[in-house]
Amino acid sequence: MSPKKSKKVLVVDKNADTRAVLSAVLNDNGYDVAMASSGEEALKIAKETAPDVVLLDGWLSDMDAIQVMIQLKEIRSGVPVIFISDHSYAEYVLETAKAGAFAFLDKPLSQEKLLLTVIKAVESAAKNL
């Protein structure tokens, strides 16, 4: 299930354990992973690494996650952003979709669902180039 060419995934989550687990799963499946613990750090890293996909915690401690996504898309036009959260409710999921999120995944994440969603995001981004 690994990508043909190593793709860059930016994992943004306030929880260090979540970042570590997601990074390990993605690395084991052939992705290059950068990690950020905050919205500000994510924006800085996105400028430096040009990620192909972003996994974004829906509830960051320093910034509104939807605003982070909007700014990420200004930095890297068309980058698919997959929201991840353990506090999802219908209105918020709809709000993220309207703002341009590629997908919304509930924590705890299934490894299979995570990888399939990342693969679809990479394929979608490639089609939009």
Backbone as ProteinMPNN parsed JSONL, in Angstrom:
{"seq_chain_A": "MSPKKSKKVLVVDKNADTRAVLSAVLNDNGYDVAMASSGEEALKIAKETAPDVVLLDGWLSDMDAIQVMIQLKEIRSGVPVIFISDHSYAEYVLETAKAGAFAFLDKPLSQEKLLLTVIKAVESAAKNL", "coords_chain_A": {"N_chain_A": [[0.808, -1.187, 0.0], [2.12, 1.168, -0.306], [3.098, 4.431, -1.509], [3.915, 5.238, -4.987], [6.022, 7.077, -5.5], [7.882, 8.605, -2.981], [5.893, 10.488, -0.92], [5.221, 13.589, 0.732], [3.977, 14.056, 3.949], [2.41, 16.173, 6.178], [1.959, 16.116, 9.539], [-0.156, 17.384, 11.875], [-0.739, 17.856, 15.126], [-1.76, 18.427, 18.445], [-1.128, 16.592, 20.354], [1.556, 14.738, 21.392], [1.889, 11.92, 21.426], [-0.026, 11.071, 19.567], [0.997, 12.264, 17.232], [3.398, 10.814, 17.037], [2.519, 8.141, 16.649], [1.019, 8.363, 14.244], [3.047, 9.262, 12.536], [4.792, 7.033, 12.581], [3.189, 5.012, 11.399], [2.754, 6.123, 8.849], [5.424, 6.478, 7.931], [6.227, 3.779, 7.884], [4.824, 2.995, 5.713], [5.959, 4.152, 3.536], [5.914, 6.957, 3.318], [7.226, 10.291, 3.581], [7.503, 12.087, 6.512], [6.646, 15.044, 8.185], [6.346, 16.803, 11.244], [4.161, 18.746, 13.32], [3.238, 20.621, 16.208], [1.494, 22.653, 16.548], [-0.593, 25.242, 15.081], [0.855, 27.493, 14.136], [3.459, 26.413, 13.944], [2.951, 24.465, 12.03], [2.368, 26.008, 9.746], [4.834, 27.235, 9.31], [6.478, 24.973, 8.814], [5.196, 23.954, 6.552], [5.832, 25.875, 4.638], [8.521, 25.355, 4.37], [8.692, 22.64, 3.598], [6.763, 21.928, 1.669], [4.313, 20.106, 1.702], [2.59, 17.161, 0.45], [0.234, 16.209, 1.392], [-1.825, 17.018, 4.187], [-2.37, 16.155, 7.531], [-4.547, 17.226, 9.862], [-5.151, 18.226, 13.094], [-8.298, 18.824, 14.43], [-8.713, 20.476, 16.572], [-6.772, 22.659, 17.631], [-4.391, 24.161, 19.911], [-3.441, 26.754, 19.622], [-4.447, 28.112, 17.363], [-7.315, 28.557, 15.21], [-8.35, 25.681, 13.604], [-9.533, 25.539, 11.05], [-8.825, 27.992, 9.96], [-6.086, 27.602, 9.884], [-5.987, 25.592, 7.928], [-6.897, 27.051, 5.682], [-4.813, 28.91, 5.41], [-2.712, 27.123, 4.954], [-3.431, 26.181, 2.436], [-3.042, 28.471, 0.998], [-0.313, 28.656, 1.082], [0.474, 26.268, -0.12], [-0.971, 25.598, -2.787], [-3.939, 23.843, -3.377], [-3.311, 21.681, -1.754], [-4.324, 18.692, -0.234], [-6.21, 18.55, 2.722], [-6.668, 16.672, 5.521], [-8.801, 16.404, 8.083], [-8.464, 15.462, 11.475], [-9.918, 14.27, 14.403], [-11.05, 13.912, 17.794], [-13.271, 15.031, 18.676], [-15.648, 15.348, 17.078], [-18.468, 16.787, 15.533], [-21.544, 17.08, 13.767], [-22.051, 19.695, 12.646], [-19.507, 20.895, 12.705], [-17.963, 19.159, 11.132], [-19.25, 19.551, 8.675], [-18.685, 22.272, 8.344], [-15.884, 22.191, 8.01], [-15.755, 20.793, 5.617], [-17.058, 22.568, 3.846], [-15.188, 24.594, 3.893], [-13.134, 23.471, 2.513], [-11.867, 21.059, 3.227], [-10.393, 17.872, 2.617], [-11.147, 15.45, 3.759], [-12.62, 14.09, 6.78], [-11.62, 12.547, 9.616], [-12.409, 10.484, 12.344], [-10.957, 10.167, 15.578], [-10.401, 7.365, 17.695], [-8.064, 6.566, 15.138], [-8.413, 4.309, 12.453], [-5.9, 2.318, 11.134], [-5.984, 1.292, 8.506], [-8.076, 2.819, 7.328], [-6.981, 5.373, 7.58], [-4.655, 5.175, 5.923], [-5.834, 4.561, 3.425], [-7.319, 6.898, 2.995], [-5.276, 8.822, 2.869], [-3.914, 7.908, 0.582], [-5.953, 8.295, -1.346], [-6.135, 11.071, -1.176], [-3.601, 11.875, -2.101], [-3.758, 10.907, -4.727], [-5.915, 12.447, -5.665], [-4.861, 15.035, -5.485], [-2.832, 14.815, -7.382], [-4.298, 14.587, -9.728], [-5.371, 17.097, -9.903], [-3.333, 18.766, -10.646]], "CA_chain_A": [[0.0, 0.0, 0.0], [2.97, 2.354, -0.258], [3.004, 5.257, -2.711], [4.94, 4.968, -5.988], [7.126, 7.965, -5.179], [7.689, 9.047, -1.603], [5.134, 11.731, -0.782], [5.415, 14.252, 2.021], [2.781, 14.261, 4.746], [2.588, 16.986, 7.368], [1.054, 15.7, 10.616], [-0.313, 18.48, 12.83], [-1.574, 17.438, 16.246], [-1.242, 18.937, 19.713], [-0.753, 15.456, 21.189], [2.817, 14.137, 20.936], [1.692, 10.491, 21.178], [-0.747, 10.939, 18.294], [1.965, 12.566, 16.165], [4.36, 9.71, 16.933], [1.845, 6.974, 16.072], [0.724, 8.652, 12.837], [4.323, 9.298, 11.832], [5.287, 5.657, 12.43], [2.352, 4.319, 10.409], [3.02, 6.691, 7.525], [6.803, 6.117, 7.559], [6.247, 2.351, 7.568], [4.157, 2.797, 4.429], [6.693, 4.815, 2.474], [5.74, 8.407, 3.272], [8.104, 11.176, 4.344], [6.61, 12.761, 7.452], [7.055, 16.176, 9.009], [5.365, 16.918, 12.321], [3.998, 20.034, 13.988], [2.364, 20.534, 17.377], [0.629, 23.836, 16.598], [-0.894, 25.849, 13.788], [1.996, 28.33, 13.728], [4.549, 25.526, 13.534], [2.529, 23.82, 10.783], [2.522, 26.968, 8.652], [6.281, 27.385, 9.079], [6.981, 23.74, 8.189], [4.613, 23.847, 5.206], [6.624, 26.752, 3.765], [9.831, 24.736, 4.185], [8.676, 21.268, 3.073], [5.767, 21.742, 0.604], [3.706, 18.776, 1.852], [1.623, 16.686, -0.539], [-0.998, 15.975, 2.157], [-1.736, 17.452, 5.581], [-3.293, 15.617, 8.529], [-4.684, 18.381, 10.734], [-5.982, 18.121, 14.286], [-9.393, 19.77, 14.355], [-8.768, 21.322, 17.761], [-5.423, 23.088, 17.999], [-4.393, 25.024, 21.091], [-3.018, 28.128, 19.352], [-5.136, 28.726, 16.232], [-8.482, 27.862, 14.683], [-7.853, 24.712, 12.62], [-10.013, 25.876, 9.704], [-7.969, 29.085, 9.492], [-4.797, 26.984, 9.549], [-6.157, 24.946, 6.627], [-6.979, 28.097, 4.651], [-3.459, 29.431, 5.219], [-1.913, 26.059, 4.332], [-3.794, 26.14, 1.016], [-2.413, 29.644, 0.384], [1.108, 28.316, 0.976], [0.612, 25.123, -1.047], [-2.267, 25.574, -3.474], [-4.513, 22.541, -3.694], [-2.904, 20.585, -0.868], [-5.443, 18.078, 0.476], [-6.124, 18.594, 4.174], [-7.52, 15.674, 6.165], [-9.001, 16.728, 9.496], [-8.542, 14.346, 12.409], [-10.387, 14.804, 15.675], [-11.847, 13.059, 18.67], [-14.401, 15.87, 19.087], [-16.379, 15.714, 15.867], [-19.915, 16.894, 15.542], [-21.979, 17.265, 12.378], [-21.881, 21.067, 12.174], [-18.084, 21.165, 12.49], [-17.544, 18.375, 9.959], [-19.793, 20.271, 7.525], [-17.931, 23.522, 8.219], [-14.573, 21.876, 7.438], [-15.974, 20.423, 4.212], [-17.343, 23.798, 3.107], [-13.95, 25.374, 3.833], [-12.209, 22.832, 1.58], [-11.195, 19.857, 3.731], [-10.508, 16.686, 1.765], [-11.863, 14.419, 4.527], [-12.64, 14.256, 8.234], [-11.516, 11.229, 10.237], [-12.567, 10.467, 13.801], [-10.033, 9.406, 16.418], [-9.121, 6.791, 17.275], [-7.992, 6.304, 13.704], [-8.1, 2.981, 11.934], [-4.72, 2.402, 10.267], [-6.408, 1.056, 7.129], [-8.837, 3.98, 6.854], [-6.02, 6.465, 7.461], [-3.824, 4.986, 4.731], [-6.676, 4.686, 2.229], [-7.664, 8.307, 2.823], [-4.063, 9.511, 2.417], [-3.705, 7.506, -0.812], [-6.949, 9.007, -2.162], [-5.771, 12.486, -1.182], [-2.451, 12.006, -3.0], [-4.269, 10.717, -6.096], [-6.747, 13.603, -5.977], [-3.959, 16.169, -5.698], [-2.136, 14.595, -8.651], [-5.253, 14.86, -10.811], [-5.664, 18.539, -9.948], [-2.15, 19.531, -11.07]], "C_chain_A": [[0.86, 1.264, 0.0], [2.883, 3.119, -1.578], [4.137, 4.942, -3.673], [6.184, 5.793, -5.735], [6.857, 8.511, -3.789], [7.03, 10.422, -1.56], [5.328, 12.269, 0.62], [4.071, 14.486, 2.697], [3.16, 15.095, 5.967], [1.517, 16.583, 8.376], [1.033, 16.814, 11.653], [-1.272, 18.025, 13.924], [-0.934, 17.93, 17.535], [-0.713, 17.819, 20.61], [0.481, 14.75, 20.617], [2.663, 12.648, 20.625], [0.975, 10.26, 19.849], [0.194, 11.206, 17.119], [2.917, 11.39, 15.95], [3.738, 8.489, 16.266], [1.57, 7.202, 14.581], [1.996, 8.659, 12.008], [4.856, 7.892, 11.581], [4.507, 4.899, 11.369], [2.671, 4.817, 9.005], [4.435, 6.363, 7.046], [6.899, 4.659, 7.14], [5.623, 2.052, 6.209], [4.74, 3.679, 3.329], [6.53, 6.319, 2.35], [6.84, 9.11, 4.06], [7.19, 12.004, 5.235], [7.324, 13.907, 8.143], [5.964, 16.329, 10.065], [5.363, 18.32, 12.906], [3.018, 19.867, 15.135], [1.382, 21.694, 17.47], [0.372, 24.355, 15.185], [0.264, 26.676, 13.268], [3.149, 27.471, 13.217], [4.206, 24.847, 12.209], [2.723, 24.747, 9.585], [3.992, 27.164, 8.299], [6.835, 26.163, 8.342], [6.447, 23.59, 6.772], [5.38, 24.71, 4.21], [7.954, 26.102, 3.417], [9.777, 23.414, 3.429], [7.711, 21.012, 1.927], [5.123, 20.357, 0.672], [2.718, 18.454, 0.736], [0.253, 16.473, 0.087], [-0.757, 16.49, 3.57], [-2.8, 16.723, 6.398], [-3.361, 16.665, 9.622], [-5.654, 18.116, 11.879], [-7.058, 19.202, 14.224], [-9.463, 20.736, 15.524], [-7.355, 21.643, 18.218], [-5.491, 24.053, 19.175], [-4.087, 26.483, 20.766], [-3.802, 28.851, 18.251], [-6.377, 27.914, 15.885], [-8.013, 26.954, 13.541], [-8.327, 25.031, 11.203], [-9.181, 27.019, 9.13], [-6.576, 28.567, 9.126], [-4.894, 26.329, 8.173], [-6.171, 25.976, 5.504], [-5.584, 28.652, 4.362], [-2.538, 28.39, 4.59], [-2.173, 26.012, 2.829], [-3.276, 27.369, 0.276], [-0.921, 29.381, 0.165], [1.326, 27.267, -0.109], [-0.752, 24.909, -1.696], [-2.713, 24.144, -3.772], [-4.121, 21.408, -2.774], [-4.139, 20.009, -0.168], [-5.199, 18.1, 1.988], [-7.157, 17.63, 4.739], [-7.609, 16.049, 7.638], [-9.08, 15.436, 10.302], [-8.967, 14.915, 13.764], [-11.128, 13.753, 16.481], [-13.049, 13.834, 19.209], [-15.208, 16.287, 17.864], [-17.874, 15.815, 16.154], [-20.32, 17.379, 14.161], [-21.735, 18.669, 11.854], [-20.421, 21.376, 11.855], [-17.556, 20.407, 11.277], [-18.012, 19.07, 8.687], [-19.024, 21.566, 7.279], [-16.555, 23.263, 7.597], [-14.71, 21.521, 5.958], [-16.219, 21.665, 3.357], [-16.086, 24.643, 2.923], [-12.888, 24.716, 2.949], [-11.46, 21.621, 2.097], [-11.419, 18.689, 2.772], [-11.356, 15.619, 2.449], [-11.799, 14.778, 5.996], [-12.653, 12.852, 8.829], [-11.627, 11.362, 11.751], [-11.458, 9.652, 14.45], [-10.876, 8.529, 17.325], [-9.177, 6.376, 15.806], [-7.703, 4.839, 13.419], [-6.921, 3.144, 10.98], [-5.118, 2.252, 8.803], [-7.146, 2.265, 6.558], [-7.917, 5.185, 6.669], [-5.23, 6.345, 6.16], [-4.637, 5.115, 3.443], [-7.031, 6.148, 1.949], [-6.459, 9.101, 2.335], [-3.776, 9.168, 0.953], [-4.672, 8.238, -1.73], [-6.619, 10.489, -2.259], [-4.604, 12.745, -2.132], [-2.907, 11.889, -4.457], [-5.097, 11.916, -6.547], [-5.882, 14.827, -6.288], [-3.237, 16.038, -7.029], [-3.021, 14.899, -9.845], [-5.493, 16.347, -10.992], [-4.465, 19.39, -10.361], [-2.227, 19.926, -12.525]], "O_chain_A": [[0.344, 2.344, 0.288], [2.627, 2.533, -2.63], [5.187, 4.446, -3.265], [7.294, 5.26, -5.755], [5.719, 8.845, -3.461], [7.556, 11.393, -2.104], [5.566, 11.521, 1.568], [3.148, 15.041, 2.101], [4.1, 14.77, 6.692], [0.321, 16.693, 8.106], [2.062, 17.152, 12.238], [-2.463, 17.834, 13.682], [0.284, 17.86, 17.699], [0.067, 18.077, 21.527], [0.45, 14.233, 19.501], [3.248, 12.162, 19.657], [1.333, 9.354, 19.096], [0.19, 10.47, 16.133], [3.205, 11.018, 14.813], [4.365, 7.867, 15.408], [1.856, 6.335, 13.755], [2.021, 8.122, 10.901], [5.323, 7.594, 10.481], [5.097, 4.217, 10.53], [2.84, 4.021, 8.082], [4.627, 6.009, 5.882], [7.569, 4.333, 6.16], [5.859, 0.995, 5.625], [4.091, 3.923, 2.312], [6.971, 6.901, 1.359], [7.324, 8.598, 5.069], [6.203, 12.563, 4.758], [8.45, 13.766, 8.622], [4.798, 16.023, 9.811], [6.393, 18.989, 12.984], [2.081, 19.072, 15.053], [0.534, 21.722, 18.362], [1.034, 23.956, 14.227], [0.622, 26.577, 12.094], [3.743, 27.77, 12.181], [5.079, 24.674, 11.358], [3.189, 24.315, 8.531], [4.348, 27.249, 7.123], [7.57, 26.302, 7.365], [7.172, 23.145, 5.882], [5.558, 24.314, 3.058], [8.462, 26.27, 2.308], [10.709, 23.088, 2.694], [7.816, 19.98, 1.264], [5.359, 19.524, -0.202], [2.095, 19.344, 0.157], [-0.768, 16.547, -0.596], [0.356, 16.414, 4.091], [-3.97, 16.675, 6.018], [-2.347, 16.969, 10.25], [-6.828, 17.819, 11.658], [-6.751, 20.37, 13.988], [-10.201, 21.719, 15.467], [-6.81, 20.971, 19.093], [-6.519, 24.688, 19.409], [-4.433, 27.368, 21.548], [-3.815, 30.081, 18.216], [-6.477, 26.735, 16.224], [-7.35, 27.418, 12.614], [-7.584, 24.81, 10.247], [-8.866, 27.017, 7.94], [-5.964, 29.042, 8.17], [-3.997, 26.485, 7.345], [-5.516, 25.783, 4.48], [-5.216, 28.842, 3.203], [-1.677, 28.734, 3.781], [-1.246, 25.826, 2.04], [-3.089, 27.324, -0.939], [-0.343, 29.834, -0.823], [2.252, 27.373, -0.913], [-1.574, 24.135, -1.207], [-1.966, 23.347, -4.339], [-4.551, 20.274, -2.984], [-4.916, 20.757, 0.425], [-4.13, 17.722, 2.466], [-8.354, 17.749, 4.477], [-6.609, 16.017, 8.356], [-9.679, 14.451, 9.871], [-8.429, 15.927, 14.212], [-11.744, 12.838, 15.936], [-13.759, 13.353, 20.092], [-15.423, 17.479, 17.648], [-18.444, 15.03, 16.912], [-19.53, 18.017, 13.465], [-21.26, 18.829, 10.73], [-20.125, 22.037, 10.86], [-16.788, 20.954, 10.485], [-17.254, 19.168, 7.722], [-18.744, 21.915, 6.132], [-16.108, 24.035, 6.749], [-13.872, 21.907, 5.143], [-15.653, 21.798, 2.272], [-15.938, 25.329, 1.912], [-11.857, 25.326, 2.662], [-10.498, 21.187, 1.463], [-12.496, 18.54, 2.193], [-12.179, 14.964, 1.81], [-11.033, 15.649, 6.409], [-13.57, 12.068, 8.583], [-11.015, 12.242, 12.357], [-11.066, 8.597, 13.952], [-11.982, 8.927, 17.692], [-10.199, 5.901, 15.311], [-6.858, 4.218, 14.062], [-6.942, 4.016, 10.111], [-4.643, 3.003, 7.951], [-6.873, 2.688, 5.435], [-8.063, 5.935, 5.704], [-5.146, 7.3, 5.388], [-4.171, 5.716, 2.475], [-7.039, 6.578, 0.796], [-6.604, 9.967, 1.473], [-3.432, 10.052, 0.169], [-4.269, 8.748, -2.775], [-6.804, 11.099, -3.312], [-4.615, 13.722, -2.88], [-2.493, 12.673, -5.31], [-4.986, 12.35, -7.694], [-6.147, 15.56, -7.24], [-3.048, 17.03, -7.734], [-2.548, 15.411, -10.86], [-5.784, 16.807, -12.096], [-4.574, 20.614, -10.42], [-1.314, 20.572, -13.038]]}, "name": "protein", "num_of_chains": 1, "seq": "MSPKKSKKVLVVDKNADTRAVLSAVLNDNGYDVAMASSGEEALKIAKETAPDVVLLDGWLSDMDAIQVMIQLKEIRSGVPVIFISDHSYAEYVLETAKAGAFAFLDKPLSQEKLLLTVIKAVESAAKNL"}
